[in-house]
Amino acid sequence: MLRIVALVAALAAAAPAVAQQTAPAAQQEAVRVFLDCNGFHCDQDFYRTEINWVGYVRDRQDADVHVLITRQQTGSGGREHTLEFLGLRRFQGVNQTLRYTSGPSQTDDEVRRGLAEVIKVGLVRYAADTPAGARLRVTVPGTAQTAAKAAEGRDPWDHWTFRAGVRGYFNGESSYTSRDLNGSLSANRVTAGWKTRLSLNANNSRSEYELTDTTTFVSARESYSSSALVVRSLGPHWSAGGRASALRSTYANYDRLVRAGPAVEYNVFPYSESTRRQLTLQYAVSGISAAYDERTRFGKFEETRVEHSLTTSLDLKQPWGSIGLSAEGAHLLDDAARNRLVLFGNADVRLFKGLSLNFFASGSRVRDQLNIRDRTGTPEEILTREFERLTAFRYFASVGLSYTFGSIYNNVVNPRFGGSGGGVVFFN
């Protein structure tokens, strides 16, 4: 046994040296790329396979080029992807920005292939200054691009896009069953001057718990909601508009909740830079009309109030990571004691080489629950969260650290055994 342990230790110690000796010379001379993206479009294995004439590294400090990909939704329901090519080391200060727009009906494969072509174009200027530059070839297939340009001039829908969807979730076991059904419909129109968003949503869920051989507890919820948003652009920093919404929710004790009112927003940075940075201040006033399923703790079955709110939000996506922070304060105009304060933050930050911090946190101080029922509920209703209860605060948080070390290269793709293990294992 001791011989085996000693042999394994010797092999582990020798592995880095062997790997360094066998690394191909082409990898050493190629442009080192740190690909920085997330989401469904960020298929790193695909990009490493399709763009194999550069060398990929797993840490920004080892890269010649940092490719930072961010995205935001377009008016048609697609995505505008912004690709920042940031020169490092020998290419310090050699930066460029490219964009790729994907349509709402494109598949994930079509999106990643489109992004791969843009990444290739962006890397050419860096690869041209390496020995690999002499082997690069450029082709320009103009037919597809010309047809696409011509099509952009004709829009019979006048920038309106529509989306409808239904979905069901089902699970259970011998003493428990659950189903959740939801549907949605949306209509959006986004231009440089105006943004309009309309939506309808419905949800119905039911769960059955077998407490004893003769007793079953049923938990059922349903909700229906609609919303409308209209925003007018008022220059590079200002915008104004209004919101309206309607809600029915058995969980929240609303037979009817209608909210509507104007809002104004100021962005410290130009909106054109929104994929990389935003710092906004938004003030809104809303009229509220509510009718309740059950009498509230204030003895009300219906009421009409007015609320105003101030929200500030910061979003940064930089080479060192991303940060999002927001704070909202609101209270009723006729009763400042009925108020709420909501804080939110998330970050994914590279602290130094190999070490990253990520966190997500939200917290609320709640003083404006006008809808709470005038009863506590049965033990079963409390355990299954059958309806909203009085609370002084809400919170959620997650935090993590990760540290990666070893070889700087990140080029090899090996999909073997990647699709196995689809079963579920239960441990008693």
NULODO-210422 format. One line per 2 residues: for each residue x, y, z of C-alpha. Coordinates in nm, 2 decimals, always signed. Layout:
<recs>
X Y Z; ...
</recs>
This chain:
<recs>
+0.00 +0.00 +0.00; +0.28 +0.24 +0.09
+0.45 +0.17 -0.25; +0.12 +0.26 -0.43
+0.09 +0.59 -0.24; +0.45 +0.68 -0.31
+0.41 +0.60 -0.68; +0.09 +0.81 -0.71
+0.27 +1.10 -0.53; +0.57 +1.08 -0.77
+0.34 +1.08 -1.07; +0.15 +1.38 -0.94
+0.47 +1.57 -0.88; +0.60 +1.49 -1.23
+0.27 +1.58 -1.41; +0.32 +1.96 -1.44
+0.67 +1.91 -1.59; +0.55 +1.66 -1.84
+0.25 +1.88 -1.94; +0.49 +2.17 -1.99
+0.72 +1.97 -2.21; +0.44 +1.84 -2.42
+0.26 +2.17 -2.47; +0.26 +2.24 -2.85
+0.48 +2.52 -2.97; +0.19 +2.67 -3.15
+0.01 +2.72 -2.82; +0.30 +2.91 -2.68
+0.32 +3.15 -2.98; -0.05 +3.20 -3.03
-0.25 +3.50 -2.89; -0.35 +3.42 -2.53
-0.73 +3.48 -2.49; -0.93 +3.51 -2.17
-1.30 +3.46 -2.27; -1.52 +3.63 -2.02
-1.90 +3.56 -2.06; -2.19 +3.39 -1.89
-2.54 +3.27 -1.97; -2.67 +3.03 -2.23
-2.47 +3.19 -2.51; -2.14 +3.13 -2.33
-2.05 +2.78 -2.46; -1.68 +2.79 -2.39
-1.62 +2.44 -2.52; -1.78 +2.54 -2.85
-1.57 +2.85 -2.89; -1.25 +2.67 -2.81
-1.33 +2.41 -3.07; -1.44 +2.65 -3.34
-1.17 +2.91 -3.29; -0.86 +2.69 -3.24
-0.59 +2.93 -3.37; -0.56 +3.12 -3.04
-0.46 +3.00 -2.70; -0.72 +3.01 -2.42
-0.61 +3.08 -2.06; -0.82 +3.06 -1.75
-0.70 +3.38 -1.58; -0.71 +3.74 -1.71
-0.35 +3.81 -1.58; -0.21 +3.55 -1.83
-0.40 +3.68 -2.13; -0.29 +3.90 -2.43
-0.66 +3.98 -2.50; -0.96 +3.99 -2.26
-1.28 +3.93 -2.45; -1.57 +4.06 -2.24
-1.92 +3.97 -2.37; -2.23 +4.14 -2.22
-2.58 +4.16 -2.36; -2.91 +4.34 -2.33
-3.26 +4.27 -2.47; -3.37 +4.43 -2.79
-3.72 +4.55 -2.88; -3.80 +4.24 -3.08
-3.72 +4.01 -2.79; -3.37 +3.92 -2.92
-3.04 +4.02 -2.77; -2.77 +4.28 -2.85
-2.43 +4.13 -2.76; -2.15 +4.38 -2.70
-1.80 +4.23 -2.74; -1.52 +4.43 -2.58
-1.17 +4.33 -2.69; -0.93 +4.46 -2.43
-0.56 +4.44 -2.51; -0.32 +4.33 -2.23
+0.05 +4.26 -2.20; +0.20 +4.31 -2.55
-0.13 +4.45 -2.68; -0.18 +4.69 -2.39
-0.41 +4.97 -2.50; -0.52 +4.80 -2.83
-0.89 +4.79 -2.76; -1.20 +4.76 -2.98
-1.58 +4.71 -2.95; -1.79 +4.49 -3.18
-2.16 +4.41 -3.16; -2.38 +4.11 -3.26
-2.76 +4.11 -3.25; -2.95 +3.78 -3.23
-3.32 +3.75 -3.32; -3.59 +3.62 -3.08
-3.65 +3.30 -3.28; -3.28 +3.20 -3.31
-3.17 +2.88 -3.14; -2.88 +2.87 -2.89
-2.67 +2.71 -3.16; -2.74 +2.99 -3.41
-2.66 +3.25 -3.14; -2.33 +3.09 -3.05
-2.23 +3.05 -3.41; -2.30 +3.41 -3.48
-2.10 +3.52 -3.18; -1.81 +3.29 -3.28
-1.79 +3.47 -3.62; -1.77 +3.81 -3.44
-1.51 +3.68 -3.20; -1.30 +3.56 -3.50
-1.32 +3.91 -3.66; -1.22 +4.08 -3.34
-0.92 +3.85 -3.28; -0.77 +3.90 -3.63
-0.60 +4.23 -3.55; -0.42 +4.06 -3.26
-0.33 +3.74 -3.43; -0.19 +3.93 -3.73
+0.10 +4.04 -3.51; +0.19 +3.67 -3.43
+0.35 +3.40 -3.64; +0.00 +3.26 -3.69
-0.09 +3.59 -3.88; +0.08 +3.47 -4.20
-0.16 +3.17 -4.22; -0.48 +3.37 -4.17
-0.72 +3.40 -4.47; -1.01 +3.64 -4.50
-1.33 +3.57 -4.69; -1.63 +3.81 -4.74
-1.96 +3.62 -4.83; -2.16 +3.93 -4.92
-2.49 +3.78 -5.04; -2.64 +3.70 -4.70
-2.54 +4.04 -4.55; -2.69 +4.23 -4.85
-3.02 +4.04 -4.82; -3.03 +4.11 -4.44
-2.97 +4.48 -4.50; -3.25 +4.50 -4.75
-3.49 +4.32 -4.52; -3.42 +4.57 -4.24
-3.59 +4.84 -4.44; -3.93 +4.66 -4.44
-4.11 +4.60 -4.11; -4.48 +4.52 -4.15
-4.51 +4.48 -3.77; -4.39 +4.83 -3.70
-4.14 +4.70 -3.44; -4.41 +4.51 -3.24
-4.31 +4.16 -3.12; -4.54 +3.91 -2.95
-4.47 +3.61 -2.74; -4.71 +3.35 -2.59
-4.62 +3.05 -2.38; -4.77 +2.78 -2.16
-4.59 +2.55 -1.92; -4.67 +2.28 -1.67
-4.48 +2.12 -1.38; -4.58 +1.78 -1.23
-4.42 +1.58 -0.95; -4.52 +1.35 -0.67
-4.48 +1.02 -0.48; -4.72 +0.78 -0.31
-4.82 +1.03 -0.03; -4.77 +1.36 -0.22
-4.86 +1.50 -0.56; -4.81 +1.85 -0.70
-4.88 +2.03 -1.02; -4.82 +2.39 -1.14
-4.96 +2.54 -1.46; -4.88 +2.88 -1.60
-4.93 +3.08 -1.91; -4.81 +3.41 -2.04
-4.86 +3.66 -2.33; -4.66 +3.96 -2.40
-4.64 +4.24 -2.66; -4.34 +4.47 -2.69
-4.24 +4.76 -2.91; -3.90 +4.92 -2.87
-3.76 +5.21 -3.08; -3.49 +5.47 -3.00
-3.76 +5.71 -2.88; -4.02 +5.49 -2.72
-4.04 +5.16 -2.52; -4.38 +4.99 -2.47
-4.42 +4.66 -2.29; -4.75 +4.48 -2.22
-4.79 +4.14 -2.05; -5.05 +3.89 -1.92
-4.97 +3.61 -1.68; -5.17 +3.33 -1.51
-5.07 +3.07 -1.26; -5.25 +2.78 -1.10
-5.10 +2.54 -0.85; -5.23 +2.25 -0.64
-5.05 +2.02 -0.40; -5.20 +1.73 -0.20
-5.04 +1.60 +0.12; -5.15 +1.26 +0.26
-5.13 +1.32 +0.64; -5.29 +0.99 +0.75
-5.46 +0.70 +0.57; -5.79 +0.89 +0.59
-5.67 +1.26 +0.59; -5.54 +1.46 +0.30
-5.45 +1.83 +0.31; -5.49 +2.03 -0.02
-5.29 +2.35 -0.08; -5.42 +2.55 -0.38
-5.31 +2.89 -0.52; -5.40 +3.09 -0.82
-5.29 +3.43 -0.95; -5.36 +3.64 -1.26
-5.16 +3.96 -1.35; -5.12 +4.21 -1.62
-4.89 +4.50 -1.66; -4.82 +4.79 -1.90
-4.51 +5.01 -1.93; -4.47 +5.31 -2.16
-4.14 +5.51 -2.16; -4.03 +5.81 -2.37
-3.66 +5.89 -2.42; -3.57 +6.24 -2.33
-3.20 +6.26 -2.44; -2.89 +6.06 -2.34
-2.96 +6.08 -1.96; -3.33 +6.13 -1.90
-3.65 +5.93 -1.96; -4.01 +5.95 -1.84
-4.31 +5.73 -1.86; -4.58 +5.55 -1.67
-4.67 +5.20 -1.54; -5.00 +5.03 -1.48
-5.07 +4.68 -1.34; -5.35 +4.46 -1.22
-5.33 +4.16 -0.99; -5.55 +3.88 -0.85
-5.37 +3.65 -0.60; -5.52 +3.41 -0.35
-5.18 +3.39 -0.17; -5.17 +3.77 -0.12
-5.54 +3.81 -0.03; -5.60 +4.03 -0.34
-5.93 +3.99 -0.51; -5.82 +4.29 -0.71
-5.51 +4.52 -0.69; -5.47 +4.80 -0.95
-5.17 +5.03 -0.95; -5.10 +5.31 -1.20
-4.88 +5.62 -1.21; -4.60 +5.82 -1.37
-4.23 +5.79 -1.32; -3.91 +5.98 -1.43
-3.56 +5.84 -1.45; -3.21 +6.00 -1.47
-2.90 +5.80 -1.57; -2.57 +5.94 -1.46
-2.40 +5.77 -1.76; -2.54 +5.79 -2.11
-2.79 +5.51 -2.19; -2.57 +5.41 -2.48
-2.32 +5.27 -2.23; -2.58 +5.06 -2.05
-2.42 +4.72 -2.14; -2.11 +4.82 -1.93
-2.24 +5.07 -1.67; -2.56 +5.23 -1.54
-2.63 +5.45 -1.24; -3.00 +5.55 -1.23
-3.23 +5.74 -1.00; -3.60 +5.68 -1.05
-3.89 +5.86 -0.88; -4.25 +5.72 -0.92
-4.60 +5.80 -0.79; -4.87 +5.53 -0.79
-5.23 +5.53 -0.72; -5.34 +5.20 -0.56
-5.69 +5.05 -0.55; -5.74 +4.72 -0.37
-6.02 +4.48 -0.29; -5.95 +4.18 -0.06
-6.07 +3.82 -0.05; -6.09 +3.83 +0.33
-6.10 +4.11 +0.58; -5.76 +4.25 +0.66
-5.60 +4.31 +1.00; -5.71 +4.68 +0.96
-6.07 +4.57 +0.91; -6.08 +4.66 +0.54
-6.24 +4.48 +0.25; -6.13 +4.75 +0.00
-5.94 +5.08 +0.00; -5.76 +5.34 -0.22
-5.42 +5.49 -0.14; -5.14 +5.68 -0.31
-4.77 +5.57 -0.28; -4.44 +5.73 -0.40
-4.10 +5.57 -0.43; -3.74 +5.65 -0.50
-3.51 +5.38 -0.65; -3.14 +5.40 -0.72
-2.95 +5.13 -0.91; -2.59 +5.07 -1.01
-2.48 +4.81 -1.26; -2.12 +4.76 -1.37
-1.97 +4.51 -1.60; -1.59 +4.55 -1.61
-1.29 +4.34 -1.69; -1.25 +4.26 -1.32
-1.61 +4.13 -1.29; -1.96 +4.26 -1.24
-2.15 +4.44 -0.96; -2.52 +4.52 -0.93
-2.66 +4.73 -0.64; -3.00 +4.88 -0.58
-3.20 +5.05 -0.31; -3.57 +5.13 -0.30
-3.76 +5.34 -0.05; -4.14 +5.38 -0.06
-4.43 +5.49 +0.16; -4.79 +5.59 +0.15
-4.84 +5.97 +0.10; -5.10 +5.99 +0.37
-4.92 +5.76 +0.62; -4.54 +5.76 +0.62
-4.54 +5.48 +0.88; -4.66 +5.24 +0.61
-4.33 +5.21 +0.43; -4.07 +4.96 +0.29
-3.70 +4.97 +0.22; -3.56 +4.71 -0.02
-3.18 +4.65 -0.07; -3.03 +4.43 -0.34
-2.68 +4.34 -0.43; -2.49 +4.09 -0.65
-2.13 +4.06 -0.75; -1.89 +3.83 -0.93
-1.54 +3.98 -0.88; -1.19 +3.85 -0.95
-1.00 +3.96 -0.64; -0.66 +3.85 -0.77
-0.52 +3.58 -0.99; -0.72 +3.26 -0.95
-0.94 +3.39 -0.66; -1.30 +3.50 -0.72
-1.58 +3.63 -0.49; -1.94 +3.60 -0.58
-2.25 +3.69 -0.38; -2.62 +3.76 -0.41
-2.82 +3.92 -0.14; -3.15 +4.09 -0.09
-3.32 +4.23 +0.21; -3.64 +4.42 +0.29
-3.77 +4.61 +0.59; -4.15 +4.57 +0.55
-4.40 +4.81 +0.71; -4.67 +4.83 +0.44
-4.85 +4.50 +0.44; -5.21 +4.64 +0.41
-5.33 +4.31 +0.27; -5.26 +4.07 +0.56
-5.57 +3.86 +0.66; -5.73 +3.91 +1.00
-5.65 +3.55 +1.11; -5.34 +3.34 +1.18
-5.43 +3.03 +0.98; -5.42 +2.66 +1.07
-5.09 +2.47 +1.14; -5.12 +2.31 +0.79
-5.17 +2.65 +0.62; -4.87 +2.79 +0.80
-4.64 +2.50 +0.72; -4.74 +2.50 +0.35
-4.73 +2.89 +0.33; -5.09 +2.89 +0.21
-5.11 +3.26 +0.23; -4.90 +3.57 +0.30
-4.84 +3.64 +0.67; -4.73 +3.95 +0.86
-4.35 +4.00 +0.87; -4.11 +4.27 +0.97
-3.84 +4.17 +0.72; -3.74 +3.94 +0.44
-3.40 +3.84 +0.32; -3.21 +3.60 +0.10
-2.83 +3.57 +0.06; -2.56 +3.35 -0.09
-2.19 +3.39 -0.09; -1.90 +3.19 -0.22
-1.52 +3.20 -0.29; -1.34 +3.00 -0.56
-0.97 +2.95 -0.62; -0.82 +2.80 -0.93
-0.46 +2.71 -0.98; -0.24 +2.49 -1.21
-0.19 +2.52 -1.58; -0.27 +2.85 -1.74
-0.40 +2.70 -2.06; -0.77 +2.62 -2.12
-0.77 +2.48 -2.48; -0.86 +2.11 -2.47
-1.22 +1.99 -2.51; -1.30 +1.63 -2.41
-1.67 +1.55 -2.40; -1.64 +1.18 -2.31
-1.88 +1.06 -2.04; -2.03 +1.41 -2.05
-2.39 +1.29 -2.11; -2.41 +1.00 -1.87
-2.56 +0.98 -1.53; -2.92 +1.10 -1.60
-3.06 +0.91 -1.30; -3.14 +1.03 -0.95
-2.99 +0.86 -0.65; -3.17 +0.86 -0.31
-2.98 +0.81 +0.02; -3.16 +0.71 +0.34
</recs>
